[in-house]
């Protein structure tokens, strides 16, 4: 499998693997999970779409700190309001 040949992450590059339309195939799930794990990121399956907002907020806070989290919250709120008008 390709994932076993990934080098360790460099310069803090993390992959936050978002698996869309999960088919339930074990190999597919393992691919996305391993991609995130090997790069010290996280895996999110869009079958849990209700958690996307919390996931994005957690990433922003972890990567940039509280100030960037506040900016990200404002942007996401604006986008959500725009989408549902």
N, C-alpha and C positions, 0 to 999 in steps of 0.2 A: 504494500500500500504506500502511496506517495507520502503520506503524513509522517511515516517513520523516517523519512530522509530529510525532513525540515531541519535546518540548522537552528541552534538556539537563537532567541530574539536578540537583536542588537539595537543599541541606542534607544531603548525603551519602546520599541515598536510593538504594540499590542493589536491583536485582531479581535474585534467584538463580532463574533459570527452570528448573523441573524439568519436562521433557517426558515425560509418561507414555504408554506404549503407542504409541511412535512408529510411524507408518504408512509411513514411508519416502518420503512426498511431499516433494519438494524445497521447495515453498512453505511447508509446515508447518514443516519444519526451519529454514528461513531465518527465519521469524517468531520462533521461540523463541531462536535464536542472536542475532538483531538486538535483541530485547527485552533480553537480558542485556548485550550489547555497548553499547547506547546508554545504559544506566544504570550502566555500570562494574561490573556483576555478573558472573555466570558462568552457563553453560548446562550442564545435566546431562540426558542422555537416560537414562531408566530401563532401557534395554537394557543399560546398564552398572551394574546395581543393586549389584554387588559393591563398587563404589567409593563408595557413598552415605556410609558411615561416615567415610571419609577426607575426603570433600567437606564434610560437616558440621563435622568437626574443623578443617579449614582455614579455613572461614568464621568459626567462633567465634574462632580464634586471630587471624585478620586483623582482625576487627571489634572484639574486646574485649581481646585480650592473653592472656598465659599463664594468669593466674588464672581468667579466665572459661572458658578452654579446659578446665581441670581440672574445674570444676563441670559443664560440658557433658558431658564424658566420663563422669562419675559418673551423670548423669541418663540418658544413652543406654545405658550398661551395665545400669542398673536396668530400663529399658524393654525391652531385648532379652531379659534374663533372664525378665521377667514374660511376654513374648509367647510364649516357647518352653517354658514350664512345662506 
